[in-house]
Amino acid sequence: MFSIIAAIGKNNELGKANRLVFHIKDDMKHFREQTSGHKVVMGRKTWDSLPGKLSGRENIVISRHSFNGPDLIVNDVDQFIKDNIDTEEEIYIIGGGTIYQTFLPYAKHLYLTEVDASDPDADVFFPSFDKSSYSQTLIRKGTENGLEYSIIKYSKA
Ligand SMILES: NC(=O)c1ccc[n+]([C@@H]2O[C@H](COP(=O)([O-])OP(=O)(O)OC[C@H]3O[C@@H](n4cnc5c(N)ncnc54)[C@H](OP(=O)(O)O)[C@@H]3O)[C@@H](O)[C@H]2O)c1
């Protein structure tokens, strides 16, 4: 089973210049707690944006190329989806924009940190989706450095 986890702005902003748009410590904590001990799947650009491997997680990178560092590199994303969609384990899709777009139709849960702010310099966005096709659970709300956010779990019926 695939679960998406992302932090998005009012206009679905995800990133700018291959970095995150919003920096919220509580969101990082939520991300760490949610994904620890699980497989995390990311695009090669998101991998490049990290300081290194995410510890305590199996780091799987989608790329058309080969390189050292991740636990696994996946070249054939369609085959990866077929092989893993029916697993019991929750596999976390952690970005970026192209990878969210590819996995959105197959994700059972979306954990979205919705930040009540926008950034005109953003250059990568979360795909739009029909919220009415999901049930919603508020995990928590907060404010950090003047940024208001809600962490919401969307689940497909
Ligand atoms: N706000 C958040 O929660 C969040 C989370 C994660 C990332 N981000 C942000 O998102 C941005 C990066 O997103 P992005 O969309 O530019 O890049 P990305 O999705 O992280 O990576 C794109 C790369 O993934 C590989 N790829 C994608 N589709 C593929 C396919 N079908 N087959 C094989 N390889 C494939 C390609 O790698 P190769 O070029 O190596 O072939 C492609 O260049 C950054 O700004 C990052 O900070 C935000």
The ligand as a Gaussian input file, in Angstrom:
#p B3LYP/6-31G(d) Opt

LIG

0 1
 N        6.960000      19.917000       0.457000
 C        7.253000      18.632000       0.496000
 O        6.654000      17.870000       1.268000
 C        8.298000      18.108000      -0.434000
 C        8.661000      16.760000      -0.385000
 C        9.640000      16.299000      -1.271000
 C       10.232000      17.172000      -2.171000
 N        9.866000      18.471000      -2.178000
 C       10.463000      19.412000      -3.126000
 O       10.141000      18.995000      -4.454000
 C       11.183000      19.433000      -5.352000
 C       11.661000      18.251000      -6.169000
 O       10.579000      17.739000      -6.943000
 P       10.724000      17.495000      -8.537000
 O        9.356000      17.198000      -9.062000
 O       11.507000      18.611000      -9.144000
 O       11.677000      16.218000      -8.619000
 P       11.533000      14.725000      -8.012000
 O       10.150000      14.219000      -8.246000
 O       12.060000      14.678000      -6.630000
 O       12.591000      13.934000      -8.917000
 C       12.452000      13.933000     -10.328000
 C       13.377000      12.859000     -10.870000
 O       12.855000      11.561000     -10.539000
 C       13.146000      10.659000     -11.583000
 N       11.894000      10.190000     -12.173000
 C       10.677000      10.780000     -12.155000
 N        9.776000      10.027000     -12.828000
 C       10.434000       8.930000     -13.279000
 C       10.067000       7.774000     -14.015000
 N        8.794000       7.589000     -14.465000
 N       10.994000       6.844000     -14.289000
 C       12.268000       6.996000     -13.838000
 N       12.688000       8.068000     -13.135000
 C       11.789000       9.020000     -12.851000
 C       13.997000      11.412000     -12.593000
 O       15.342000      11.234000     -12.145000
 P       16.619000      11.210000     -13.149000
 O       16.694000      12.589000     -13.712000
 O       17.753000      10.823000     -12.274000
 O       16.303000      10.150000     -14.199000
 C       13.523000      12.833000     -12.388000
 O       14.464000      13.801000     -12.838000
 C       12.260000      20.044000      -4.458000
 O       12.073000      21.460000      -4.410000
 C       11.985000      19.444000      -3.085000
 O       12.466000      20.235000      -2.040000
 C        8.909000      18.958000      -1.339000

